[in-house]
Amino acid sequence: MTGTGVDRVAVLSDVHGVLPALEAVLAEPDVSAADRIVLTGDITAGPQPGRVIETLRELDGRVLWLSGNADRELVEYRRGLRTAIPDPIGPFAADALTAGQVDFLAALPGTATLTVRGLGRVLFCHATPRDDEEIVLVDSSPQRWAEVFTGLDPAVTTVVCGHTHMPYTRLVHGRLVVNPGSVGMPYGRPGAHWCLLGPGADLRVTPYDIPAAVARLRAESAYPDIAHWADFYLNARVTDTEALAAFGPGDGRAAATGAE
C-alpha cells in the first residue's frame, strides 16, 4: 500500500487485546490530532480481542491496519489451518472473535508505506519488512539488519516495526529504525507505549491506572487465567534484560558466537 504525504502519524503496536491500554492511548491529544494511526500488528491476541477491533474500527479511515504474527495465528486457528497457538491466550482470543472479525483480520496486509514529513518514505511492518515473526533488536548486528533489509526499496528511509514489545530508535545502514514498544503487553516498564512520527520520531508512554485496568479485565474478560495474565503483563513483570536474553538467539547471534 502506498499513501500520500502526511504530517503526523501515531503508531500503535502490539495492543494484544487490552482495551484499557488502548483507550488510554486513543485519549492522548497527539493521537486524536494525528493525520493517521498506524497499527503495526498483534492487535487482537489478548483478553478483549473483539472489543479492541470494534473500538479501532470506529475511527474509520484514519487507521492503517497491518497484521502481525499473532493475528495471523488466530485466523489460522479459527480456519482449521493449525491446532495450537504458542501463546496460551491465543485459542481463547481466536474463539472470542466473530466470523466477520476473523475475515477482517485475514484481509490485513503485512506492510504499508507512507511519506511522512521530515522522515521521508516510511515502511511499516510487524517484525521485519519481509517476515511477521523475525527477530531484530536494538543491539542486533549490522549484518543482521542488512539481511532483513534485503530487497527493500532504496527509497525507504525509515522502517517502523513492532513485535518485540520494547521501544527504541536506531540508525542502521542509513535508515532510521523505530520500534514504538507495546500498547498492551510492555516489556521493561509499565504503561502503554507508542510513538509519534513527523517531523521526527518521538517515543511516548501513556501512564494509566493499572490496578483499575487489572480489575476491569478480571471483570470483563472470560479468559480463565485472566487474573494472572493481567497482573503479569500490565505490570510489565518481564524486564527488558530478560526479554533481550530470550529474544537474542532469534536474531542469529547465538549461531554466530557458537553459544548453546
C-alpha positions as CSV (number, residue, x, y, z in Angstrom):
1,M,0.0,0.0,0.0
2,T,1.3,3.4,-0.9
3,G,-0.1,6.6,0.7
4,T,0.3,10.3,0.1
5,G,2.4,12.5,2.4
6,V,1.2,13.2,6.0
7,D,2.5,15.5,8.8
8,R,1.8,13.4,11.9
9,V,1.4,9.6,12.4
10,A,0.6,7.9,15.6
11,V,2.0,4.3,15.7
12,L,0.4,1.8,17.9
13,S,1.9,-1.7,18.0
14,D,1.1,-4.9,19.9
15,V,-2.2,-3.9,21.5
16,H,-2.8,-7.5,22.3
17,G,-6.5,-7.1,23.0
18,V,-6.0,-4.9,26.1
19,L,-8.8,-2.3,25.8
20,P,-7.9,-0.1,28.8
21,A,-4.4,0.5,27.5
22,L,-5.8,1.2,24.0
23,E,-8.3,3.6,25.3
24,A,-5.6,5.5,27.3
25,V,-3.6,6.0,24.1
26,L,-6.5,7.0,22.0
27,A,-7.3,9.7,24.5
28,E,-3.9,11.3,24.0
29,P,-4.3,14.7,22.3
30,D,-1.5,13.9,19.8
31,V,-3.2,10.7,18.8
32,S,-6.5,12.4,18.4
33,A,-4.8,15.1,16.2
34,A,-2.7,12.7,14.1
35,D,-3.4,12.5,10.4
36,R,-3.1,8.7,10.5
37,I,-3.0,6.0,13.1
38,V,-0.9,3.0,12.1
39,L,-1.3,-0.4,13.8
40,T,1.8,-2.5,13.3
41,G,0.2,-5.8,14.1
42,D,-0.6,-8.1,17.0
43,I,-3.8,-6.2,17.6
44,T,-6.1,-8.9,19.0
45,A,-4.3,-11.8,20.7
46,G,-5.3,-11.0,24.3
47,P,-8.2,-10.8,26.7
48,Q,-10.6,-8.4,24.8
49,P,-9.9,-9.0,21.1
50,G,-13.4,-8.2,19.7
51,R,-13.8,-5.0,21.7
52,V,-10.4,-3.8,20.6
53,I,-11.2,-4.4,16.9
54,E,-14.5,-2.6,17.1
55,T,-13.1,0.3,19.1
56,L,-10.5,0.9,16.4
57,R,-13.0,0.4,13.5
58,E,-15.0,3.3,14.9
59,L,-12.1,5.5,13.8
60,D,-12.9,4.8,10.2
61,G,-10.4,5.9,7.6
62,R,-7.8,7.3,9.9
63,V,-6.5,3.8,10.8
64,L,-4.0,1.9,8.7
65,W,-4.2,-1.7,9.8
66,L,-1.3,-4.2,9.5
67,S,-1.4,-7.9,10.5
68,G,1.1,-9.4,13.0
69,N,2.1,-13.0,13.5
70,A,-0.3,-13.3,16.4
71,D,-3.3,-12.0,14.3
72,R,-2.3,-14.5,11.6
73,E,-2.2,-17.3,14.1
74,L,-5.7,-16.5,15.4
75,V,-7.0,-16.6,11.8
76,E,-5.3,-19.9,11.0
77,Y,-6.6,-21.4,14.2
78,R,-10.2,-20.4,13.5
79,R,-10.0,-21.7,9.9
80,G,-8.6,-25.0,11.0
81,L,-5.1,-24.4,9.5
82,R,-3.4,-25.0,12.9
83,T,-4.5,-26.9,16.0
84,A,-2.4,-24.9,18.5
85,I,-1.0,-21.4,19.1
86,P,2.2,-20.8,21.0
87,D,0.7,-18.1,23.2
88,P,-1.6,-19.7,25.8
89,I,-4.2,-16.9,25.4
90,G,-4.3,-17.4,21.7
91,P,-7.0,-20.1,21.4
92,F,-9.3,-18.1,23.7
93,A,-8.8,-14.9,21.7
94,A,-9.4,-16.8,18.4
95,D,-12.6,-18.3,19.7
96,A,-13.8,-14.9,21.0
97,L,-13.8,-13.3,17.6
98,T,-16.8,-13.3,15.3
99,A,-16.6,-14.8,11.9
100,G,-16.7,-11.3,10.4
101,Q,-13.8,-10.2,12.6
102,V,-11.8,-13.2,11.5
103,D,-12.4,-12.3,7.9
104,F,-11.4,-8.7,8.6
105,L,-8.0,-9.8,10.2
106,A,-7.4,-12.3,7.4
107,A,-7.5,-9.5,4.8
108,L,-5.0,-7.2,6.5
109,P,-1.7,-6.6,4.7
110,G,1.7,-7.3,6.2
111,T,3.4,-4.0,5.2
112,A,2.4,-0.5,4.2
113,T,4.3,2.7,3.3
114,L,3.6,6.4,3.8
115,T,5.5,9.5,3.2
116,V,5.9,11.4,6.5
117,R,7.1,14.9,6.8
118,G,10.7,15.0,8.0
119,L,11.2,11.3,7.7
120,G,10.6,10.6,4.0
121,R,9.4,7.3,2.8
122,V,8.4,5.2,5.8
123,L,7.8,1.4,5.7
124,F,5.6,0.0,8.4
125,C,5.7,-3.7,9.3
126,H,5.2,-6.0,12.3
127,A,8.6,-7.8,12.8
128,T,10.7,-7.1,9.7
129,P,9.9,-5.9,6.1
130,R,9.9,-9.5,4.9
131,D,8.5,-11.6,7.7
132,D,6.0,-11.2,10.5
133,E,8.0,-13.0,13.3
134,E,11.7,-12.5,12.5
135,I,13.7,-11.1,15.4
136,V,15.7,-7.9,15.2
137,L,16.7,-6.0,18.4
138,V,18.2,-2.6,19.3
139,D,21.6,-4.4,19.5
140,S,21.3,-6.7,16.5
141,S,24.4,-6.6,14.3
142,P,24.7,-4.5,11.2
143,Q,25.0,-7.8,9.3
144,R,21.6,-9.0,10.7
145,W,20.0,-5.7,9.7
146,A,21.4,-5.9,6.2
147,E,19.9,-9.4,5.9
148,V,16.4,-8.4,6.9
149,F,16.6,-5.3,4.6
150,T,17.4,-7.4,1.6
151,G,15.3,-6.3,-1.4
152,L,13.9,-3.3,0.4
153,D,13.2,-0.3,-1.9
154,P,16.1,2.1,-1.7
155,A,13.6,5.0,-1.4
156,V,12.6,3.8,2.0
157,T,14.4,5.9,4.5
158,T,12.6,4.8,7.7
159,V,11.4,1.4,8.9
160,V,8.9,1.1,11.7
161,C,8.4,-2.3,13.3
162,G,7.0,-3.9,16.5
163,H,6.9,-7.5,17.6
164,T,9.4,-7.4,20.5
165,H,7.5,-5.1,22.8
166,M,10.5,-2.9,23.6
167,P,10.8,0.7,22.3
168,Y,13.9,2.0,20.6
169,T,15.2,4.1,17.7
170,R,18.3,3.3,15.8
171,L,20.2,4.4,12.7
172,V,21.3,1.4,10.7
173,H,22.7,1.3,7.1
174,G,21.5,4.9,6.6
175,R,17.9,4.1,7.6
176,L,16.1,5.1,10.8
177,V,14.5,2.1,12.6
178,V,11.8,2.8,15.1
179,N,10.0,0.4,17.4
180,P,7.3,2.0,19.4
181,G,7.1,-0.8,22.0
182,S,3.8,-2.4,23.1
183,V,0.5,-0.7,24.0
184,G,-0.9,-3.7,25.9
185,M,2.0,-6.0,26.8
186,P,5.0,-3.9,27.5
187,Y,8.4,-5.4,28.5
188,G,10.7,-3.4,30.7
189,R,8.4,-0.8,32.3
190,P,4.6,-0.4,32.7
191,G,2.5,1.9,30.6
192,A,1.0,2.0,27.1
193,H,3.9,2.5,24.7
194,W,3.5,4.1,21.3
195,C,5.3,6.7,19.1
196,L,4.5,9.9,17.2
197,L,6.2,10.3,13.7
198,G,6.7,13.7,12.0
199,P,8.9,15.5,11.6
200,G,11.0,13.3,14.0
201,A,10.4,10.0,15.8
202,D,9.1,10.6,19.4
203,L,8.8,7.6,21.6
204,R,5.9,8.0,24.0
205,V,4.5,6.1,27.0
206,T,1.0,6.8,28.3
207,P,0.5,6.1,32.0
208,Y,-2.8,4.8,33.1
209,D,-4.4,3.3,36.2
210,I,-3.0,-0.2,36.0
211,P,-4.7,-1.6,39.2
212,A,-8.1,-0.4,37.9
213,A,-7.3,-1.9,34.4
214,V,-6.4,-5.2,36.0
215,A,-9.6,-5.2,37.9
216,R,-11.5,-4.3,34.8
217,L,-10.0,-7.1,32.8
218,R,-10.8,-9.6,35.6
219,A,-14.5,-8.4,35.5
220,E,-14.9,-8.2,31.7
221,S,-12.7,-11.0,30.2
222,A,-13.8,-14.6,30.3
223,Y,-10.2,-15.9,29.9
224,P,-9.8,-18.4,32.7
225,D,-6.3,-17.2,33.8
226,I,-7.1,-13.5,33.4
227,A,-6.1,-12.5,37.0
228,H,-2.5,-13.8,36.5
229,W,-2.3,-12.6,32.8
230,A,-3.4,-9.1,33.6
231,D,-1.2,-8.7,36.6
232,F,1.8,-10.1,34.8
233,Y,1.6,-8.2,31.5
234,L,0.1,-4.9,32.5
235,N,2.6,-4.5,35.3
236,A,5.5,-5.4,32.9
237,R,6.8,-8.2,35.0
238,V,9.1,-9.2,32.1
239,T,12.2,-6.9,32.3
240,D,13.9,-5.6,29.2
241,T,17.0,-7.6,30.2
242,E,15.0,-10.8,30.4
243,A,13.3,-10.1,27.1
244,L,16.5,-9.3,25.3
245,A,18.1,-12.5,26.6
246,A,15.1,-14.6,25.5
247,F,14.9,-12.9,22.0
248,G,18.6,-12.7,21.4
249,P,19.2,-16.2,19.9
250,G,16.4,-15.5,17.4
251,D,18.5,-12.8,15.5
252,G,21.2,-15.3,14.8
253,R,23.7,-14.1,17.4
254,A,23.9,-17.5,19.2
255,A,24.9,-19.2,16.0
256,A,27.5,-16.6,15.2
257,T,29.1,-16.9,18.6
258,G,28.9,-20.6,18.9
259,A,26.7,-20.3,22.1
260,E,24.5,-23.2,23.0
